[in-house]
Amino acid sequence: MNLRLMLDSVVVLSSGVGLTLTLTALSLMAGFLLSVPLAFIRAFARPSLSLAVLGYTYVFRGTPMLVQLFLLYYGLSQIEAVRASVFWVVLRDPFWCALFTFSLNSAAHTTEILCRGLQSVPKGLIEAAAALGLKRLQTARLVTFPIAFRISLPAYGNEVVGMIKGSSLASTVTLLEITGMARQMVSATFAPFEIFIIAGAIYLSLTSVAVKLTQFLERRLSTDRPPGARRRLRPKPALCEPEITTPTP
């Protein structure tokens, strides 16, 4: 095992961390924003709309993300109408193709995760919000979604970890993120063992940080705090002012 090459790999592969994190963060944000309305439609809308959303999530969750990426990057370029459209400026760029694919895939998974969370919210809370005079949008924003997000957080943490690892597929469309830099180094040094060990260690570090952040957020949002934490959060009583008495003659 070439330790010198492994140290060099740490420096070289670290330059791809920025692109990996950029793809992951943007895909998760875009996927989450798209999944919130889709999850409400999937959980509460009329059957025809719910089935339409189910069809989208079924396709994207049931097919490999690599196939989806190849269809978007290599497949659409074979259509003359796409090449002649204004969208070709974006679709010919591998970064945007990877970002669109990852976002749609993440949105499909997150939609089903949030849908299960929304369906787990006790109906009594929704009825109580209606009794207080809250409108449906207010109930969804103030009651239903916060509780559903807290319920869905552990499963969504798995989605974050999966997207960090799935971002390695961007290397197949010439993007030089961590795996792309590793493949480039392997082609130059013919030493895949040392280089991919370092690449795996970098991915392991990123996923470990994501897991710790998810666990921290779970503890912050948890209602089952330990007694010590509840005492720290409880407001302290105000100090009683000394009573002033006037001496009687």
Sequence and secondary structure as in RCSB ss.txt:
>XXXX:A:sequence
MNLRLMLDSVVVLSSGVGLTLTLTALSLMAGFLLSVPLAFIRAFARPSLSLAVLGYTYVFRGTPMLVQLFLLYYG
LSQIEAVRASVFWVVLRDPFWCALFTFSLNSAAHTTEILCRGLQSVPKGLIEAAAALGLKRLQTARLVTFPIAFR
ISLPAYGNEVVGMIKGSSLASTVTLLEITGMARQMVSATFAPFEIFIIAGAIYLSLTSVAVKLTQFLERRLSTDR
PPGARRRLRPKPALCEPEITTPTP
>XXXX:A:secstr
  HHHHHHHHHHHHTTHHHHHHHHHHHHHHHHHHHHHHHHHHHHS HHHHHHHHHHHHHHHHS HHHHHHIIIII
GGG HHHHHSTTHHHHTSHHHHHHHHHHHHHHHHHHHHHHHHHHTS HHHHHHHHHTT  HHHHIIIIIHHHHHH
HHHHHHHHHHHHHHHHGGGGGGGT  SHHHHHHHHHHHH  HHHHHHHHHHHHHHHHHHHHHHHHHHHHHH S  
 HHHHHHHS               
